[in-house]
Amino acid sequence: MHSKVSGNTGWLVGLGISKHFGAVSALVFSLVLSACGGGSGGDGNTLTAVDGAPSLTSASISADDNATVTVGDVVTVTVTASEAIMAPSVTIGGSAATSVLGSGEDWTASRAMTADDTVGDISFSVSFSDISGESGESVSTSTDSSAVAFEINTQAGNAIDGPFQFAKAFGDYNGNGVHDENEPSSITDADGAYSLIEDTNTPETYTIIVEMTEDTIDSVTGESFAGTGVVLRGSSAGTVVTPLTTLLHAAVAVDPTYTAADLAIDMALPLGVDIATYNPFAADADPAVAHEVEKVFQQVMTATMIVAEAMTGLGDLAGVQMTPEEASAAALKAVASMVLASEVEVDLSDETQVAGLQAAAKTEVAANGIDVSDAIADFV
């Protein structure tokens, strides 16, 4: 046994392993790569190390020919080396690439941008070694002057009756009325302001929903809206979500031809007020116009909440449970029906018109399976 070890040792020394260990290691690694399908081409040739440190002969950053990208867009870094290299380590926008593909001299790395990335020109870096393990100098600039900028697109607006603070606003991309995982959300501030981050999945237009939370208040009056079931709706084409944008949404569900201009006329809003954009609490709002608009907001909100409470009470009498959200939605339908049926300017403080609202409310009561007499319904 001892003599065989000596014989093997002599063979290794004859091969010059002590002098050429690095070259043999590179050869073994090349054979492993070849067995795994690696290589600079598809002809089955094995990779071989080249003397000296490797370098990148080209480096480019791109995003489907777009100079500017946003959240969800994929950015790609493509490199070519002076010789075969192992899979490089690549960062894009300061974060590791999620995909690194290639072989031999040519490699491509990519990742999708997120809301946590920094706005501006997207940085990248490439660290690499040849197949013998010798490192090249890291590269962080393109060789072809290519560049891609990152921006975050947002949908910003205000949720208002008075300004709703601590309400939850979200983009309802699929129109199901529920905040799904891929839909952006925001908690409103003291001005009722929200900001929703848009990405590559964002539709051209969509509904913005504002839900009351346990902490939601009217930041002007301090009134709590917790447990009220109030849900406001507006459009991403506008900049406010209010009782009137919510009423418009309900009216259009009944009559798709009904418009914001129709509602402005029906509610006797001051000339020039755009329901989708007018904020009576904006710093530049005319006080007289703002007062008139706020008054209409309050009428719609108060009528909706009173009718919702009445419906909940009738449901209790009939043994039918309605959640605050269900009662609020049914009450809003009643208000919308009354507005659509009105042949005069709507004034929810007028007793005759309120009688029309009562009739519409009783229709919604029946539609929700609440069976009570007209006398009880009228009384409540």
Number of C-alpha atoms within 10 A of each C-alpha: 5 6 8 9 10 11 10 11 12 12 12 12 11 10 12 12 14 10 10 10 12 13 14 14 15 19 18 14 19 22 18 14 18 16 12 9 15 21 24 19 14 8 7 12 14 19 24 21 20 15 10 10 16 23 20 21 12 16 23 19 25 20 18 10 8 12 13 16 26 21 20 15 19 16 22 21 23 19 21 20 20 16 23 24 31 20 21 20 15 25 20 24 22 13 14 16 20 12 12 19 12 19 20 23 22 21 19 21 24 22 21 18 23 16 15 8 17 16 14 14 15 21 18 22 20 21 16 22 22 27 24 23 17 15 17 18 13 16 18 16 17 18 14 10 9 12 17 18 18 21 17 18 16 13 16 15 23 28 30 25 26 23 24 30 28 23 28 21 29 25 31 25 21 14 12 9 15 13 18 14 7 12 18 20 21 18 20 22 17 16 19 25 23 25 18 20 19 19 21 12 12 16 14 8 13 16 22 28 24 28 22 23 19 12 13 22 22 20 19 13 9 12 12 17 19 15 14 19 19 23 22 23 27 27 20 22 14 20 21 26 30 29 28 27 22 22 25 26 24 20 25 15 13 14 14 10 9 15 13 18 16 13 21 19 14 17 20 16 19 14 9 10 16 14 23 20 17 19 26 22 19 12 8 8 13 11 13 10 15 17 14 14 22 18 13 20 19 16 14 23 20 14 19 27 20 13 23 29 18 20 28 22 18 22 20 13 14 13 12 14 18 19 13 19 17 18 28 24 20 23 27 29 23 28 26 26 23 23 25 18 12 15 9 12 15 19 18 22 10 9 10 10 17 17 14 18 25 18 17 20 27 23 16 21 24 11 11 17 13 22 17 15 10 11 8 10 18 13 8 13
